[in-house]
């Protein structure tokens, strides 16, 4: 039976977000998985995102046995909801990186919402919220691939409470790990810690002094290998 890991991207990006990070988990690259998947998710709206992702993962697990999931930001929230729905028969283990949870700190920022919807925030102003330790040329390359999301998904991003908060109503039956950083300016570490407590997950916290930003987990050359090692150890 093949061992499979599926990487779930977040808001504004697609599967290419994982790029070299995901490849490091392939057996051919010295990793521990026979199959490494980083699909483009259907981001039409939250319901569609959850339903189609659940269907795809259930189908993959039905063919090749239980899979491991790694999600970042919105993708990790979806991964947790999928794990709750499908359980241990389909999900071997779950890793949630920089996961929003609970009340939305962006709620009520009318100007910010307007600027995001119409893509009026210049990249040089937006990038510092997402990166601390990633080289500027990598930041620019990633921002050049940013995808405008639908109004329905944008509305969900600015909802008073994140969609999955009430859905995740107790400990998961799937072994889980939550990774977060005190220096994340997009998703406060307190939200990820609250998620870990709710679902009964193990927690790995990067201290503020380590300056790991929201996308540094995957993109920063000095950070990504550490995160890969933490995840590999958990899956092993």
Secondary structure, 3 states (H helix, E strand, C coil): CCCEEEEECCCCCCHHHCHHHHHCCEHHHCCCECEEECCCCCCCCHHHHHHHHHHHHHHHHHHHCCEEEEEECHHHHHHHHHHHHHHHHCEEEEEEECCCCCECCCCCCHHHHHHHHCCCCCHHHHHHHHCCCCCHHHHHHHHCCCCCCCHHHHHHHCCCECCCCCCCCCCCCCEEEEEEECCCCCCCHHHHHHHHHHHCCEEEEECHHHCCCCCHHHHCCCCHHHHHHHHHHHHC
